[in-house]
Amino acid sequence: MDSTIIQLSGKNTKGDDILSVITKRTYIFDQNKLILSNDQIPINSLLKYYEKTNIIKSDIDTYFYKPKTDVVIKGKARNTLPVQNFNVSIEIERFSHHLSIFGNRNVYKDNNGNFKFTESNLIQEIDLNYKNSYGGKDLIAEKPLRDKIKQIEELKYSHEFVDILEASPFRYQRNPEGKGYIIDTCNENIESLELPNIENPHQLLNPQNFICNNVDEWYKMPTPVNTDWVHPAWFPRIAYFGMYPLPHGLDSNIFEIAKGWSNSEILNSTDDLSKAITSFRATNGASLGLQVKHLQGGESIRLTNIHPKHSDFTFQLPKERPQIKVDGRNGKLLKTNPVIHSVIIEPDEHRVSIVWCGSAKAIRPYFEEELKTMPFEVKW
């Protein structure tokens, strides 16, 4: 069986049963043009993580519907010369996304007891990985909570099965794997604090705003930016699943909604299972700002300070579109209008993978065993 094609059973936004065919196509660069690769990457049906982290390396491809196209760039931010800071940008037709890159910096107190940032060290390249973006854990502030959990008999051995501290308010809900998130400003904490290398240019950290003074108001801190996949358990993606208790005071003024990177559906999230409603936006796993209106193929993409050889690199997505048909039962195949679910760009590997999806209404839901024998068609 072709590992780059799969038929799935699911529902659309109206609640109707649908059949979807997912097909993945991998290309390599020939100069700035994409040609079909001899090595096709199979469809990914499981979350994959970077080693020894909780950061997603690959999201799953087997979503039967995505309301937007995920654009993911896996690689490095790089400048032609070592500098203290530089900018990275991704442009897709009229849409653009920007990141600010800084060399390593630390925090110190001046003679008047005021917090200051050291000057950035020189930097030339850095991984586009969420470990380098704003976020992280304040483990010193969290220590009393950890000690309390250890004293609760029922939770004593809970760490062997699940990390209940994943929802700790002392871990930044938008990116608990990053740098810079701090609540307790004791000397030990300040001296060990690493500031992020990748920042949101609209919400840059400074000595006046880098401390989260109220642990329940973490949502007022900067929104991390990157180009890689976002974990399903990170805010705001987790709120689209409908079962995330929103902190008091979080409203439509938060950056994600105000910027248009998320919509107000996240405000419906609740800890009441009977009222929880999952939004299809939970299926979109690209970084905020890189979830775009469905791409159709042929779009121009420009990468600035990302490509290993060209500081300004522009290419066009292939114009070829698959003809996808799903099983209509009784010997019929139903036409679909395919859309792009994901574009995964790997400049250092000279590779681009595109995940397409075509869907049509189904008679009823189908079990996995049934789907294995049901016909479908993909033509290029």
Residue pairs with C-beta under 8 A, 6 or more apart in sequence:
3 40
3 42
3 43
4 23
4 24
4 25
4 40
4 41
4 42
4 43
5 21
5 22
5 23
5 24
5 43
5 376
5 378
6 21
6 22
6 43
6 45
6 62
7 19
7 20
7 21
7 22
7 326
7 327
7 371
7 374
7 376
8 19
8 20
8 21
8 22
8 62
8 64
8 371
9 17
9 18
9 19
9 20
9 64
9 362
9 365
9 366
9 367
9 371
10 17
10 18
10 20
10 64
10 65
10 365
11 17
11 18
11 64
11 65
11 365
12 18
12 65
12 359
12 361
13 65
13 67
13 280
16 361
17 361
17 362
17 363
17 364
17 365
18 64
18 65
18 359
18 360
18 361
18 362
19 326
19 327
19 334
19 359
19 360
19 361
19 362
19 366
19 374
19 376
20 64
20 65
20 326
20 357
20 358
20 359
21 324
21 325
21 326
21 336
21 357
21 358
21 359
21 376
21 378
22 43
22 61
22 62
22 63
22 64
22 341
22 355
22 356
22 357
23 322
23 324
23 355
23 356
23 357
23 358
23 378
24 40
24 41
24 42
24 43
24 61
24 353
24 354
24 355
24 356
25 36
25 40
25 318
25 322
25 353
25 354
25 356
25 380
26 36
26 37
26 39
26 40
26 41
26 351
26 352
26 353
26 354
27 34
27 35
27 36
27 37
27 318
27 351
27 352
27 353
27 354
28 34
28 35
28 36
28 37
28 350
28 351
28 352
29 35
29 315
29 350
29 351
29 352
32 313
32 314
32 315
33 315
33 316
34 315
34 316
34 317
34 318
34 352
37 351
41 353
43 61
43 62
43 355
44 58
44 59
44 60
44 61
44 62
45 60
45 61
45 62
46 60
47 56
47 58
47 59
47 60
47 232
48 56
48 57
48 58
49 55
49 56
49 57
50 56
50 57
50 129
53 131
53 177
54 176
54 177
54 231
55 129
55 130
55 131
55 177
55 228
55 231
56 228
56 229
56 230
56 231
56 232
56 285
57 229
58 229
59 70
59 229
59 285
59 342
61 341
61 342
61 355
63 283
63 341
63 357
64 357
64 359
65 280
65 283
65 357
65 359
66 280
66 283
66 284
66 341
66 342
66 357
67 280
67 281
67 283
67 284
68 281
68 284
68 291
68 292
68 293
68 294
69 291
69 292
69 293
69 294
69 295
69 339
69 340
69 341
69 342
69 343
70 284
70 285
70 286
70 290
70 291
70 341
70 342
70 343
71 90
71 92
71 286
71 290
71 291
71 292
71 295
71 301
71 342
71 343
71 345
72 227
72 228
72 229
72 286
72 287
72 290
72 342
72 343
72 344
72 345
73 90
73 128
73 227
73 228
73 290
73 303
73 306
73 345
73 346
73 347
74 128
74 227
74 228
74 344
74 345
74 346
75 127
75 128
75 227
75 306
75 308
75 345
75 346
75 347
75 348
76 125
76 126
76 127
76 128
76 306
76 308
76 348
77 86
77 88
77 99
77 101
77 125
77 126
77 128
77 198
77 305
77 306
78 124
78 125
78 126
78 305
78 306
78 308
78 311
79 86
79 101
79 123
79 124
79 125
79 305
79 311
80 311
81 124
82 122
82 123
82 124
83 103
83 122
83 123
83 124
84 102
84 103
84 119
84 120
84 121
84 122
84 123
85 100
85 101
85 102
85 103
85 120
85 123
86 101
86 123
86 305
87 98
87 99
87 100
87 101
87 201
87 304
87 305
88 98
88 99
88 100
88 101
88 128
88 227
88 304
88 305
88 306
89 96
89 97
89 98
89 99
89 302
89 303
89 304
89 305
90 96
90 97
90 227
90 290
90 301
90 302
90 303
90 304
90 306
91 97
91 300
91 301
91 302
91 304
92 292
92 295
92 299
92 300
92 301
92 302
93 299
93 300
95 292
97 225
97 227
97 289
97 290
98 201
98 225
99 198
99 199
99 200
99 201
99 225
99 226
99 227
100 198
100 199
100 200
100 201
100 204
101 123
101 126
101 197
101 198
101 199
101 305
102 120
102 123
102 195
102 196
102 197
102 198
102 199
103 120
103 121
103 122
103 123
103 197
104 120
104 121
104 123
104 194
104 195
104 197
105 117
105 118
105 119
105 120
105 121
105 195
106 117
106 118
106 191
106 193
106 194
106 195
107 115
107 116
107 117
107 118
107 190
107 193
107 195
107 207
107 210
108 115
108 116
108 118
108 190
109 115
109 116
109 190
110 116
114 207
115 185
115 190
115 207
115 210
115 211
116 207
117 195
117 205
117 206
117 207
123 197
126 132
126 197
126 198
128 198
128 226
128 227
128 228
128 306
129 226
129 228
130 175
130 177
130 178
130 224
130 226
130 228
130 230
131 177
131 178
131 179
132 178
132 179
132 196
132 197
132 198
132 226
133 175
133 178
133 179
133 196
133 197
133 198
133 199
133 224
133 225
133 226
134 172
134 175
134 178
134 179
134 180
134 181
134 196
134 198
134 199
134 200
134 205
134 221
134 222
134 223
134 224
135 172
135 174
135 175
135 176
135 177
135 178
135 179
135 180
135 181
135 196
135 224
136 171
136 172
136 175
136 176
136 177
136 178
136 179
136 180
136 181
137 168
137 170
137 171
137 172
137 176
137 181
138 170
138 171
138 181
138 182
138 183
138 184
138 189
138 212
139 170
140 184
140 186
140 188
140 189
141 170
141 182
141 183
141 184
141 189
141 215
142 165
142 168
142 170
142 171
145 165
145 168
145 170
146 165
149 155
149 158
149 164
149 165
150 156
155 164
158 164
165 171
166 176
166 233
169 215
169 216
169 218
170 183
170 215
171 181
172 178
172 181
172 218
172 221
173 218
173 219
173 234
173 235
173 238
174 218
174 221
174 223
174 224
174 234
174 235
174 236
175 224
175 234
176 234
178 196
178 224
179 194
179 195
179 196
179 197
180 193
180 194
180 195
180 196
180 205
180 210
181 212
181 218
181 221
182 189
182 190
182 193
182 210
182 211
182 212
183 211
183 212
183 213
183 215
185 211
195 205
195 210
196 205
196 224
198 224
198 225
198 226
199 205
199 222
199 225
200 222
200 223
200 224
200 225
200 255
201 225
202 255
202 259
203 222
203 223
203 255
204 222
205 222
209 222
212 218
212 220
212 221
214 220
216 247
216 248
216 249
217 247
217 249
218 247
219 235
219 247
219 249
219 250
219 254
222 255
223 255
223 256
223 259
223 261
223 288
225 287
225 288
225 289
226 287
227 287
227 290
227 306
228 287
229 285
229 286
229 287
230 237
230 285
230 286
230 287
230 288
231 237
232 238
232 241
232 282
232 285
235 244
235 266
236 256
236 262
236 266
236 288
237 281
237 282
237 284
237 285
238 244
238 269
238 282
239 246
239 265
239 266
239 267
239 269
240 265
240 266
240 269
240 278
240 279
240 280
240 281
240 282
241 269
241 276
241 278
241 279
241 282
242 268
242 269
242 270
242 276
242 277
242 278
242 279
243 269
243 270
243 271
243 273
243 276
244 269
244 271
245 269
245 270
245 271
246 266
246 267
246 269
246 270
250 267
251 267
252 258
252 264
252 267
255 261
256 262
256 266
256 288
257 263
257 264
257 266
257 267
259 288
259 289
261 288
261 289
261 291
262 281
262 288
263 281
265 279
265 281
266 279
268 277
268 279
269 276
270 276
284 291
286 342
294 339
294 340
295 317
295 339
295 340
295 343
296 321
296 339
296 340
297 317
297 318
297 319
297 320
297 321
297 340
297 354
298 316
298 317
298 318
298 319
299 316
299 317
300 314
300 315
300 316
300 317
301 314
301 315
301 316
301 317
301 343
301 345
302 312
302 313
302 314
303 312
303 313
303 314
303 345
303 347
304 311
304 312
304 313
305 311
306 313
306 347
307 313
307 347
308 347
308 348
313 347
317 343
317 352
317 354
318 354
320 380
321 338
321 356
322 338
322 356
322 358
322 378
322 379
322 380
323 335
323 338
323 377
323 378
323 379
323 380
324 335
324 336
324 338
324 356
324 357
324 358
324 376
324 377
324 378
325 333
325 334
325 335
325 336
325 358
325 376
325 377
325 378
326 333
326 334
326 336
326 358
326 359
326 360
326 362
326 376
327 333
327 334
327 362
327 374
327 375
327 376
328 334
328 360
329 363
333 375
333 376
333 377
334 360
334 361
335 360
336 358
336 359
336 360
337 358
338 356
338 357
338 358
339 356
339 357
339 358
340 354
340 355
340 356
340 357
341 355
341 356
341 357
342 353
342 354
342 355
343 352
343 353
343 354
343 355
344 352
344 353
344 354
344 355
345 352
346 352
346 353
366 374
